[in-house]
């Protein structure tokens, strides 16, 4: 990945981090990277973030699950 940035003006600095994080998250979700595996090069920083490990589902909640 390559993105031109400027330390002087800050141009594209945040975008570089966002793109990198997005790419890592996509690889975790696809199973290409596994933060639970030693030597994968990444790990969760907080136990609360381990919920990201479970696949995201975009199903609408059923009537029983609705908290309305």
One Martini backbone bead per residue (centre of mass of N, CA, C, O) as a GRO file, in nm:
protein
   68
    1UNK     BB    1   0.099   0.035   0.020
    2UNK     BB    2   0.030   0.374  -0.106
    3UNK     BB    3   0.069   0.710   0.047
    4UNK     BB    4   0.072   1.037   0.030
    5UNK     BB    5   0.231   1.255   0.269
    6UNK     BB    6   0.230   1.520   0.535
    7UNK     BB    7   0.400   1.639   0.810
    8UNK     BB    8   0.353   1.943   0.780
    9UNK     BB    9   0.020   1.937   0.709
   10UNK     BB   10  -0.127   1.633   0.732
   11UNK     BB   11  -0.171   1.516   0.468
   12UNK     BB   12  -0.312   1.190   0.467
   13UNK     BB   13  -0.259   1.064   0.748
   14UNK     BB   14  -0.536   0.955   0.833
   15UNK     BB   15  -0.593   0.794   0.571
   16UNK     BB   16  -0.366   0.588   0.610
   17UNK     BB   17  -0.484   0.459   0.868
   18UNK     BB   18  -0.763   0.386   0.760
   19UNK     BB   19  -0.674   0.201   0.527
   20UNK     BB   20  -0.514   0.003   0.697
   21UNK     BB   21  -0.740  -0.082   0.892
   22UNK     BB   22  -0.938  -0.180   0.674
   23UNK     BB   23  -0.755  -0.402   0.557
   24UNK     BB   24  -0.726  -0.565   0.817
   25UNK     BB   25  -1.027  -0.615   0.875
   26UNK     BB   26  -1.088  -0.763   0.610
   27UNK     BB   27  -0.887  -0.999   0.670
   28UNK     BB   28  -1.027  -1.096   0.923
   29UNK     BB   29  -1.315  -1.145   0.802
   30UNK     BB   30  -1.196  -1.351   0.574
   31UNK     BB   31  -0.946  -1.521   0.731
   32UNK     BB   32  -0.649  -1.434   0.655
   33UNK     BB   33  -0.656  -1.327   0.949
   34UNK     BB   34  -0.544  -1.426   1.297
   35UNK     BB   35  -0.531  -1.293   1.616
   36UNK     BB   36  -0.514  -1.582   1.773
   37UNK     BB   37  -0.255  -1.633   1.617
   38UNK     BB   38   0.051  -1.700   1.645
   39UNK     BB   39   0.234  -1.502   1.414
   40UNK     BB   40   0.031  -1.304   1.247
   41UNK     BB   41   0.100  -0.983   1.346
   42UNK     BB   42  -0.161  -0.981   1.524
   43UNK     BB   43  -0.366  -0.823   1.789
   44UNK     BB   44  -0.547  -0.781   2.053
   45UNK     BB   45  -0.576  -0.510   2.293
   46UNK     BB   46  -0.872  -0.610   2.385
   47UNK     BB   47  -1.108  -0.821   2.502
   48UNK     BB   48  -1.359  -0.660   2.386
   49UNK     BB   49  -1.257  -0.701   2.073
   50UNK     BB   50  -1.325  -1.012   2.021
   51UNK     BB   51  -1.605  -0.972   1.875
   52UNK     BB   52  -1.482  -0.943   1.582
   53UNK     BB   53  -1.447  -1.251   1.524
   54UNK     BB   54  -1.727  -1.251   1.464
   55UNK     BB   55  -1.943  -1.261   1.231
   56UNK     BB   56  -2.113  -1.050   1.040
   57UNK     BB   57  -2.459  -0.964   1.052
   58UNK     BB   58  -2.744  -0.837   0.835
   59UNK     BB   59  -2.982  -0.912   1.000
   60UNK     BB   60  -3.285  -0.881   1.094
   61UNK     BB   61  -3.455  -0.852   1.363
   62UNK     BB   62  -3.658  -1.003   1.549
   63UNK     BB   63  -3.922  -0.956   1.748
   64UNK     BB   64  -3.786  -1.085   2.005
   65UNK     BB   65  -3.513  -0.895   1.978
   66UNK     BB   66  -3.656  -0.648   2.017
   67UNK     BB   67  -3.612  -0.329   2.216
   68UNK     BB   68  -3.887  -0.147   2.179
   0.00000   0.00000   0.00000
